[in-house]
Amino acid sequence: MLYKSTRSQAAATHSAAQIIKQGLAEDGGLFVPQEIPALTMAEIEALCQESYPVRAAKILAKFLSDYTYEELLADCEAAYNESSFVGGAAPLVNLCDNKEILELWHGPTAAFKDMALQIMPRLLSRALTKTGEKRTALILVATSGDTGKAALEGYKDIDRIKIMVFYPVDGVSRVQKLQMATQTGSNVNVCAIDGNFDDAQTGVKVIFGDEKMAQKLNENGYFFSSANSINWGRLAPQIVYYVSAYCDLLSADKCRAGDPFNVCVPTGNFGNIFAAYIAKLMGLPINKLICASNANNILTDFLRTGTYDRNRDFYLTMSPSMDILISSNLERLLYFTAGSEKTADYMKQLNTTGAYSVDAEVFAKITENFVGYFADEKTTADTIHACFEKHGYLCDTHTAVAISAAEQYIKETGDTIPMVIDSTASPYKFANNVYRAVTAQEPESDLAALDALSKATETEIPYPLAGLAQRKVRFEKVVSKENMAAAVLEYLNIE
Ligand SMILES: *Cc1c(COP(=O)(O)O)cnc(C)c1O
């Protein structure tokens, strides 16, 4: 299987190992496989008998043909084992009627980024060997909280890779700060910067583009790499849990082999829902893909009008991982529905004017598969409250947006086939807002909200967030934004 850029009309030339190491295509496009491998119903039925790591290895083998099945299985078993994913990697839990919640947050940071970030570093480590790379990769991350922690947990103690995370000293919550400052692992470093998230992000970009830094690193056996969410190595593992969910529906007799189901995904960068679309193209009988947005409903508008327009207000919401105006992975959907020439043109328009409109033919193809709904802040809070009251199910803010979207879709269409709703974070990850929504009371602090939520709902704090205040703080350094490069060199012991 070879890969090409979404913006190029040339034939595919890159191996999976190459694109996982490289991340972004030379022309600024995203890498896509040259063709979509088929998944037959017989294969799906056979997967019903298998564990999650085996399901994952078998699906990944179809895309990463330059990795052996044994390599993939070893990596999947290491990534999705019972001690890091307590209660299973992607369990399906009935909410009510035909609504099933696909819980993607049982991993080491209690959020769905773990599904990709627990496996992708292992794939990258092997890619270095496969491509003849002799140097050690240094992953640099600027984070506003959650991604940095998920990356640290993913890359920790992985061979041939080091990771350094920068976060704004006053721009993350106390819980997020503690999670990063107490990070374990021999190849990790965390540094706060005296500035905001933009300063951290700009600082990392400047370091990435600094030739002298690159040369210094090279002389010392290192090179820069990024943990970017548009890397195919982060996307491919997300295809797996849609297949796995269908296996679980079959095993529980919720449908028969070949029967269709719907999926509803709380969407930000469009990676998760795009993985579901790939699963559908492979042959998984997904009927509709319901794209759920918060008050930043640029995707809802796009799916209703065919116009993507980022010239609009930006809101900070209680579902911050979906606060986004550029959904990068949408480019991959455009490629599969409009082809590379139109995609390159749309992306050019987006860069110059901040907007583009797809033509009628492309719009028809997209809306055949996708529908969009959104939930504002009040609807999100009301949904958390109602889910707990009516069904005894405690959900986080992102999941609540998806549950609301699924309910709106069902009400509007009367479509009652099984509905798989992605749950992308533990309610404890956003304990503050969840506690407020459930109890209508104000928590004392975000750290206190963990215990308060546990008491109020008689549910357990998941292991990644339990006992945070008692853990040993390893990283306390704060540097000015001008000194980020120096901090990198100091970490690597380079003069
Ligand atoms: C990243 C994230 C999302 C959005 O996923 P995309 O793949 O970017 O669409 C939703 N919920 C949570 C909790 C996330 O961390």
The ligand as a Tripos MOL2 file, in Angstrom:
@<TRIPOS>MOLECULE
LIG
   15    15     1     0     0
SMALL
NO_CHARGES

@<TRIPOS>ATOM
      1 C1         -9.7060   15.7410   20.1110 C.3       1 LIG1
      2 C2        -11.0280   15.5720   20.7410 C.ar      1 LIG1
      3 C3        -12.2320   15.6270   19.9920 C.ar      1 LIG1
      4 C4        -12.2610   15.9390   18.5220 C.3       1 LIG1
      5 O1        -11.7660   14.8960   17.7170 O.3       1 LIG1
      6 P1        -11.3350   15.1860   16.2090 P.3       1 LIG1
      7 O2        -10.7220   13.9260   15.7380 O.co2     1 LIG1
      8 O3        -10.3320   16.3120   16.2910 O.co2     1 LIG1
      9 O4        -12.5470   15.5670   15.4610 O.co2     1 LIG1
     10 C5        -13.4220   15.4170   20.6650 C.ar      1 LIG1
     11 N1        -13.4570   15.1910   22.0010 N.ar      1 LIG1
     12 C6        -12.3360   15.1460   22.7480 C.ar      1 LIG1
     13 C7        -12.4460   14.9210   24.2150 C.3       1 LIG1
     14 C8        -11.0790   15.3280   22.1510 C.ar      1 LIG1
     15 O5         -9.9680   15.2960   22.9140 O.3       1 LIG1
@<TRIPOS>BOND
     1     1     2 1
     2     2     3 ar
     3     2    14 ar
     4     3     4 1
     5     3    10 ar
     6     4     5 1
     7     5     6 1
     8     6     7 2
     9     6     8 1
    10     6     9 1
    11    10    11 ar
    12    11    12 ar
    13    12    13 1
    14    12    14 ar
    15    14    15 1
@<TRIPOS>SUBSTRUCTURE
     1 LIG1         1 GROUP 0 **** ****
